[in-house]
Amino acid sequence: MSRILASVSLAMLVLTVAMGLKTVVTKHGDGSFVMANGTAPAPTLSQKNGPDPLPAPWKNGPDPLPAPW
C-alpha cells in the first residue's frame, strides 16, 4: 500500500469516526445549545466596553477631523 493511499485511507477513517460521533452526540442530546456566555445574562451594548465609558463617535484621537468631501 502506498503512502498516499494510506494517508487518504486514514483521513477517510478520521472523517467517518467524527461523523459517527456527531451523530451519536446529537441523538443523545437534549437539543439545547452551548452558549459562550454560560448561564450569565447576555451583555447589553453599554457593557461591551467593560468599566470604561463609551467612546464618543466624533473623537479622532490627536488628529484633526477629516474634511468633508
GIURHU-V284265 format. One record per pair of residues at least 12 apart in sequence whose ideal C-beta (glycine too) atoms are under 6 Angstrom apart, sorted by the first residue. I is the first residue (numbers start at 1). J is the second residue. Records with the same first field share a line. If there is no record, write none. Layout:
I=J / J
This chain:
none
